[in-house]
Amino acid sequence: MTTLSVTGHMDLSDEAVPLVRAALRELLAAYEPGELVGVSCIAAGADSLFAEAVLERGGRLVVVTPSRDYRDRKVKPQHADLYDRLVQAAAEVIVMPFDTAGREAYEAAGKELLRRADRFVAVWDGVPAQPGGRGGTAATVAEARDTGLDVHVVWPAGASRA
């Protein structure tokens, strides 16, 4: 079994979505379906694209939810149907022990992604975190690298943020 966790930008441009989707499919093609586990918080953007690609490849999806109220308070209406479909398709759903979504819950979810990963996938434009920045894509990549995880950055030519 190989477990890949993901972090990435939520605000991918419309033009970036098919580029990132294709790059994720190409990355996951190297893994046998029965040996692939994908771990994602399934937020809009990169997280959900990764989760869809894992399922499309025949892998096992593990969803990490930052808090008990995350679905009701943080998932936007335009993402709700996909979010619900991914939760239903998940082999396992882990809810972090927080009642309310917020910085602490997001950081705990990020640590859970790192804890479970054999390899880490970052759909990331390479822009470093702001000084003192915590919990975002760049900060999570830095933390993954600090723990010695193999980080595969996915940012295809032509990708941009909205």
N, C-alpha and C positions, 0 to 999 in steps of 0.2 A: 504494500500500500504506500502511496505517496500522497501526502496532504499538502495542498497548496492553499494558502490564505491570500486574500486580496485587500489592497487599499487602493483608493483612487479618487479622482476628481468627480464630483457630482455634476459640475457645470460644463460638460462637454458640448461643443457646438454641434449643430445638426449635421454638419459636414464630417465631424470627427467620429460620430457614432458608427457608421459602417466601417470606417478604417480601423477603429479600435476593436470592433466585433471580429473582423477578419484576422487581426493580429492575435487576438485571444484564441480563436479557433486554431490558428497555426501553432501557437504555443502548446495548446492542450493535445494536439494531434500526436505529440511525442509520447503520450501516456496511454497505456491500455485502459479501456473503459472500466473494467473490474478492479483496477488498481488505483483509480483516481478518486480522491476525496477533495472537494472544494469547500473552503470555509469563507463565508461572506456575511457582512451585515446587511446586504441587499438594499442599500440606499439607492436612490435614483442615480443614473449614470454608470460609472465604472463597476461598482459593486454588483449591480443587477445584470449588466452585460456579461460579467464573469460568471455569475450564477447560471445564467441561461446557457452559456457555452459549456459549462461543466455538465449540465443536464443533457444538452444536445450530444455531447461526447459519450454519454452513458455513465458518467461518474456519479458519485454520491455527494449530495449537497448537504452541508451543515450550515444552519443559519444562526448567527449570533445577534441577539436583539439587545440594545443598550439598557432598556428599562421596560417595566410592565406597561407603561402608558405610551410607549414609542409609536405604535401603530395609530392610536387615536389622536395623539398630539402633534406628531412630526411628519407623518407620511402625507404628502400633498395629494389632493384628489386625482390629479393626472397620473400619479404613480401607484395609486391604491390597488387597482386591479392586478397589475404585474406583481406588486409586493405580495398580495394575497395568494396568487398562483404559485409564486416561489416558496412561500411558507408551506403551502399544501404539498408541494413536490419534495420538500426537504425530508431527508432521512432522519434528521435530528434538528430540534430548535432549542437553543440555549438562551434563556432570558437572564441577563445580568441582574444581580440582587438590588435593583434600584426601583423605587416607585415612579420617579420622575426623570425624564430625559434631561440631560444637561452635561456640562463639561466632565464631571466625575464619571458619569455613566458611559460617555463616549470613550474616555481614556481607558476605563475598565474593559470595554468591548475590544478596543485596540490591543490591549495586553492579552486578552483571550485569543485573538487571532494569531498573535505572535507565539503564544504558548503552544498552540495546536499545530503550527506550521513546520513542515520539513523544508519547504521552500516558500518564498514570499514573492507575490506578484504585485507590482506597483504600476497602475495606470497613472503616470505622473509626468508632468511637463518638465521636470528637472529644476524648477524654481525652488531654492532653499526656503526653509521655514523662517519666519520673522524671528528676531531675537526674542527668546522666551516663549515662542509659539509652541503650543502643545496640542496633541490630538489630531491635527490635520494630516494630510497625505505626506508632506515633506517630513514632518516630525516623526511620523510612524515609520517611514523609510529609514530615517536616521537611527531610530531605536532598533529596528530589525537588524541593520548593519552592525550596530553596537553589540548585539547579542550573538553575532556571528552567523546569522541566517543568510543563506544565498538569496539575494534579491534580483529578480528579473524585471527590469523596467520595460514597460510597454508604452511607447509613444511614437506611433507611426508618422512618417513624413506626411505633412498636410493636416495633422491633428491640431486642434486649438480648443481653447476654452471659450464659452459663451460670455 
